[in-house]
């Protein structure tokens, strides 16, 4: 298998470019790729400094550069070195310009400006960290989402991922011997979502967790019958309260989060009632 040198050149943090590259590479089976990451490239002097690395490690160049001079200089260097260079956002930007009837702003890092959305994400992350694992249930009404599930059902990583998308998330473990606080069953603002998984998968995850902590696995925490009873108890609670349920067995954190976001958006979407035609949230 040929090894690919992949150069990612950005005039901002490069987060967008990295996500695009990762999504594209995921379509291939175990590609052999060496990544070279070049963020915050905003001057010809900075660009010129990386040319020697491009020459020493020839490969594919993906870039997001909005400054015309910097773009042109990178493209010229790539032509001289015989390297393919792809401006990954150009087609999307051009399509948006055509549909919106306006020209895009050529401003580096515009998507990372410290605007209201930025501070909303910071606030969501702080809230989510402070309300992990059933902590501070008195403030759950401020949340956008409350995730419920048995231990090791991906509640915390999913919460953190959602927080980075700007959602305030609290989560609580469902434990047979320790019922959740009554406040969980009377929440009005947040949507409560249950997370579940296959018992065999959960046992494996819990066992690996214990081994990573150098703890013994002769415990009810990984007993098959006990785990099945836990999951049954949690599912019954979800059903009794009419909470939507997401099975995370074969879902990545990103896929679970996407499903949760759809549920939140559906709940917030206005609908017209048959009697008065007034738009009301779901």
C-alpha positions as semicolon CSV with decimal commas, in nm:
position;residue;x (nm);y (nm);z (nm)
1;X;0,000;0,000;0,000
2;X;0,132;0,344;-0,094
3;X;0,176;0,587;0,193
4;X;0,017;0,930;0,153
5;X;0,162;1,251;0,287
6;X;-0,134;1,477;0,362
7;X;-0,065;1,846;0,420
8;X;-0,341;2,053;0,585
9;X;-0,283;2,426;0,542
10;X;-0,517;2,671;0,715
11;X;-0,523;3,043;0,792
12;X;-0,716;2,968;1,113
13;X;-0,709;2,695;1,376
14;X;-0,749;2,425;1,111
15;X;-1,030;2,256;1,302
16;X;-1,266;2,266;1,003
17;X;-0,999;2,133;0,769
18;X;-0,910;1,849;1,005
19;X;-1,275;1,743;1,033
20;X;-1,316;1,742;0,654
21;X;-0,999;1,538;0,607
22;X;-1,101;1,294;0,880
23;X;-1,447;1,247;0,729
24;X;-1,302;1,184;0,382
25;X;-1,037;0,940;0,507
26;X;-1,304;0,745;0,693
27;X;-1,431;0,627;0,353
28;X;-1,115;0,421;0,303
29;X;-0,998;0,100;0,470
30;X;-0,702;0,167;0,700
31;X;-0,529;0,423;0,478
32;X;-0,159;0,474;0,542
33;X;-0,141;0,850;0,592
34;X;0,115;1,086;0,742
35;X;-0,049;1,417;0,830
36;X;0,130;1,749;0,832
37;X;-0,070;2,022;1,000
38;X;-0,003;2,389;0,921
39;X;-0,247;2,621;1,110
40;X;-0,255;3,002;1,127
41;X;-0,079;3,052;0,791
42;X;-0,163;3,419;0,725
43;X;0,146;3,564;0,561
44;X;0,368;3,482;0,266
45;X;0,663;3,462;0,504
46;X;0,492;3,193;0,709
47;X;0,390;3,010;0,394
48;X;0,741;3,021;0,250
49;X;0,876;2,858;0,567
50;X;0,674;2,540;0,509
51;X;0,768;2,498;0,142
52;X;1,078;2,294;0,228
53;X;0,857;2,046;0,420
54;X;0,621;2,022;0,124
55;X;0,918;1,943;-0,098
56;X;1,068;1,692;0,145
57;X;0,735;1,513;0,200
58;X;0,545;1,540;-0,130
59;X;0,180;1,451;-0,122
60;X;-0,171;1,596;-0,129
61;X;-0,227;1,952;-0,007
62;X;-0,567;2,049;0,131
63;X;-0,612;2,410;0,225
64;X;-0,852;2,674;0,353
65;X;-0,694;3,011;0,277
66;X;-0,907;3,317;0,209
67;X;-0,635;3,574;0,145
68;X;-0,585;3,585;-0,236
69;X;-0,212;3,654;-0,217
70;X;-0,148;3,365;0,024
71;X;-0,368;3,130;-0,181
72;X;-0,197;3,220;-0,506
73;X;0,147;3,175;-0,354
74;X;0,060;2,831;-0,213
75;X;-0,086;2,724;-0,548
76;X;0,227;2,845;-0,728
77;X;0,454;2,653;-0,491
78;X;0,243;2,340;-0,541
79;X;0,260;2,377;-0,920
80;X;0,638;2,408;-0,906
81;X;0,663;2,101;-0,683
82;X;0,408;1,905;-0,887
83;X;0,177;1,861;-0,588
84;X;-0,204;1,848;-0,611
85;X;-0,367;2,126;-0,408
86;X;-0,737;2,128;-0,321
87;X;-0,926;2,431;-0,176
88;X;-1,178;2,223;0,018
89;X;-1,439;2,494;0,085
90;X;-1,443;2,668;-0,253
91;X;-1,732;2,476;-0,410
92;X;-1,948;2,506;-0,099
93;X;-1,874;2,878;-0,067
94;X;-1,951;2,937;-0,436
95;X;-2,282;2,752;-0,405
96;X;-2,376;2,959;-0,100
97;X;-2,286;3,281;-0,279
98;X;-2,513;3,185;-0,568
99;X;-2,804;3,097;-0,340
100;X;-2,765;3,387;-0,097
101;X;-2,695;3,646;-0,364
102;X;-2,396;3,792;-0,183
103;X;-2,020;3,757;-0,185
104;X;-1,843;3,570;0,093
105;X;-1,619;3,766;0,328
106;X;-1,253;3,682;0,282
107;X;-1,173;3,698;0,652
108;X;-0,938;3,439;0,808
109;X;-1,080;3,254;1,109
110;X;-1,422;3,411;1,070
111;X;-1,591;3,091;1,192
112;X;-1,396;3,113;1,519
113;X;-1,475;3,472;1,613
114;X;-1,572;3,534;1,976
115;X;-1,938;3,607;1,905
116;X;-2,252;3,515;2,096
117;X;-2,234;3,154;1,974
118;X;-1,880;3,122;2,104
119;X;-1,976;3,234;2,453
120;X;-2,286;3,012;2,440
121;X;-2,061;2,711;2,380
122;X;-1,830;2,812;2,665
123;X;-2,131;2,847;2,896
124;X;-2,264;2,508;2,782
125;X;-1,931;2,337;2,850
126;X;-1,907;2,488;3,198
127;X;-2,264;2,385;3,277
128;X;-2,215;2,032;3,147
129;X;-1,896;1,971;3,344
130;X;-2,064;2,097;3,661
131;X;-2,366;1,869;3,612
132;X;-2,198;1,538;3,535
133;X;-2,302;1,210;3,697
134;X;-2,610;1,341;3,878
135;X;-2,440;1,641;4,041
136;X;-2,635;1,963;4,110
137;X;-2,973;1,823;4,011
138;X;-3,135;2,137;4,152
139;X;-3,025;2,323;3,836
140;X;-3,142;2,067;3,580
141;X;-3,426;2,292;3,465
142;X;-3,161;2,513;3,301
143;X;-3,038;2,227;3,083
144;X;-3,127;2,166;2,721
145;X;-3,085;1,791;2,759
146;X;-3,071;1,547;3,050
147;X;-2,920;1,208;2,965
148;X;-3,010;0,907;3,177
149;X;-2,857;0,562;3,162
150;X;-2,680;0,291;3,354
151;X;-2,309;0,315;3,432
152;X;-2,078;0,316;3,124
153;X;-2,352;0,387;2,872
154;X;-2,156;0,681;2,721
155;X;-2,341;0,953;2,911
156;X;-2,039;1,171;2,994
157;X;-1,857;1,168;2,657
158;X;-2,185;1,228;2,477
159;X;-2,263;1,517;2,712
160;X;-1,924;1,678;2,652
161;X;-1,960;1,641;2,275
162;X;-2,304;1,807;2,286
163;X;-2,168;2,084;2,507
164;X;-1,910;2,163;2,240
165;X;-2,205;2,208;2,005
166;X;-2,360;2,460;2,244
167;X;-2,607;2,240;2,435
168;X;-2,627;2,246;2,813
169;X;-2,636;1,883;2,920
170;X;-2,679;1,716;3,256
171;X;-2,656;1,340;3,302
172;X;-2,750;1,094;3,572
173;X;-2,669;0,727;3,626
174;X;-2,965;0,496;3,669
175;X;-2,893;0,270;3,966
176;X;-3,141;0,009;4,086
177;X;-3,055;0,059;4,454
178;X;-3,053;0,440;4,435
179;X;-3,356;0,599;4,267
180;X;-3,295;0,934;4,094
181;X;-3,417;1,254;4,258
182;X;-3,788;1,330;4,207
183;X;-3,691;1,645;4,015
184;X;-3,597;1,426;3,716
185;X;-3,961;1,333;3,659
186;X;-4,096;1,688;3,667
187;X;-3,861;1,869;3,428
188;X;-4,025;2,099;3,176
189;X;-3,750;2,278;2,983
190;X;-3,495;2,003;2,909
191;X;-3,571;1,692;2,711
192;X;-3,487;1,378;2,906
193;X;-3,334;1,106;2,688
194;X;-3,250;0,752;2,791
195;X;-2,934;0,582;2,670
196;X;-2,926;0,205;2,650
197;X;-2,697;-0,061;2,506
198;X;-2,666;-0,435;2,458
199;X;-2,583;-0,618;2,782
200;X;-2,294;-0,812;2,625
201;X;-2,134;-0,490;2,503
202;X;-2,187;-0,322;2,840
203;X;-2,023;-0,610;3,026
204;X;-1,722;-0,588;2,796
205;X;-1,688;-0,212;2,845
206;X;-1,719;-0,242;3,224
207;X;-1,471;-0,527;3,237
208;X;-1,218;-0,327;3,035
209;X;-1,271;-0,034;3,266
210;X;-1,199;-0,242;3,575
211;X;-0,887;-0,390;3,417
212;X;-0,760;-0,043;3,324
213;X;-0,791;0,050;3,692
214;X;-0,611;-0,270;3,799
215;X;-0,923;-0,386;3,980
216;X;-1,066;-0,736;3,996
217;X;-1,351;-0,845;3,769
218;X;-1,516;-1,082;4,017
219;X;-1,796;-0,839;4,094
220;X;-2,166;-0,796;4,024
221;X;-2,071;-0,487;3,823
222;X;-1,985;-0,718;3,532
223;X;-2,220;-1,007;3,610
224;X;-2,430;-1,083;3,302
225;X;-2,757;-1,137;3,487
226;X;-2,706;-0,830;3,703
227;X;-2,627;-0,612;3,400
228;X;-2,937;-0,737;3,219
229;X;-3,147;-0,652;3,526
230;X;-2,997;-0,301;3,537
231;X;-3,077;-0,240;3,172
232;X;-3,431;-0,375;3,214
233;X;-3,485;-0,146;3,513
234;X;-3,362;0,156;3,316
235;X;-3,571;0,073;3,007
236;X;-3,881;0,036;3,223
237;X;-3,817;0,378;3,374
238;X;-3,774;0,531;3,027
239;X;-4,096;0,372;2,901
240;X;-4,300;0,465;3,209
241;X;-4,205;0,831;3,165
242;X;-4,233;0,843;2,787
243;X;-3,871;0,944;2,739
244;X;-3,713;0,885;2,398
245;X;-3,444;0,617;2,400
246;X;-3,124;0,588;2,198
247;X;-2,941;0,256;2,169
248;X;-2,570;0,338;2,167
249;X;-2,452;-0,021;2,107
250;X;-2,337;0,036;1,750
251;X;-2,327;0,414;1,753
252;X;-2,023;0,636;1,784
253;X;-2,041;0,934;2,019
254;X;-2,091;1,158;1,717
255;X;-2,380;0,945;1,588
256;X;-2,550;0,938;1,927
257;X;-2,511;1,315;1,958
258;X;-2,657;1,367;1,611
259;X;-2,963;1,163;1,707
260;X;-3,003;1,364;2,028
261;X;-2,975;1,695;1,842
262;X;-3,249;1,582;1,604
263;X;-3,474;1,506;1,901
264;X;-3,402;1,849;2,053
265;X;-3,470;2,026;1,723
266;X;-3,792;1,831;1,664
267;X;-3,910;1,927;2,011
268;X;-3,837;2,294;1,951
269;X;-3,986;2,308;1,602
270;X;-4,313;2,505;1,597
271;X;-4,625;2,325;1,478
272;X;-4,971;2,456;1,393
273;X;-5,255;2,329;1,604
274;X;-5,572;2,222;1,430
275;X;-5,796;2,441;1,644
276;X;-5,636;2,783;1,622
277;X;-5,358;2,755;1,365
278;X;-5,110;2,909;1,611
279;X;-4,754;2,786;1,597
280;X;-4,654;2,611;1,917
281;X;-4,341;2,415;2,008
282;X;-4,359;2,040;1,999
